């Protein structure tokens, strides 16, 4: 575990060094210094709203498994999970804390609790993929300028088709392996695939959609804070893809991965990469600042 943590620290520092090496530091500091604070305050106020919608989405998934918890308690738990995201690999590291906490409070529903978290995140990522695909139609010419872009385009189509195949064909995996741990994992997957509540699926997609819109609007506001005009349609395409990069667990809270991939995508659309880096780092910093509320709540509660 110590070796893995050391690797992630070294990998994170290396990525940050590579990114900053290709940025003019004096210009970067000038951009940060001249940011419009009023826009940054708007961004900060949008963060609790995104947590509110995320909590609604998770509560919807929990209710499917007849796990009824008061909204304010889930909201509080989501805040604490957001705080732990700052120190764990990928942006979903805080989900581990949420699972452990609920599993301690609610006995006998381990698979259902874990399934609710995975479904919560899963519909969020599905929305990212679909949003990126449909908005990407407007930039079809850009795909042919990059092998990576056109490969990503077809990968997105494949993932969407796979999800629809698994969800809507009633597919189930047989539990006939000789190892109990494998059978337990298969049981968990089958619990997720058994999610068939049409009304709740609609709500999960709707909440995920609004969550993504808030994120895109927040980034748009951040560009305005740095006096940079950008097409909102471009953000509709690149922000979902940037958010998907947070899945790679090779650095602490995906630091460096998200920023590196983000400025790469921005360079394809001729966006000033120094401005782009300033936007991504500012957005991350504001989320971290907002999540301090979760840290305070964690210290206040008795566990």
Secondary structure, DSSP 8 states (H G I E B T S, - for coil): -HHHHHHHHHHHHHHHHHHHHTS-HHHHHHHHHT--HHHHHHHHHHHHHHHHHHHHHHHHHHHHTT----HHHHHHHHHHHHHHHTTSBSTTTHHHHHHHHHHHHSTT-HHHHHHHHHHHHHHHHHHHHHHHHHHHGGGHHHHTT-HHHHHHHHHHHHHHHHHHHHHHTT-------S-HHHHHHHHHHHHHHT---HHHHHHHHHHHHHHHHHHHHHHHHHHHHTT----HHHHHHHHHHHHHGGG-TTSBTTTTHHHHHHHHHHHHTT--HHHHHHHHHHHHHHHHHHHHHHHHHHHHS--
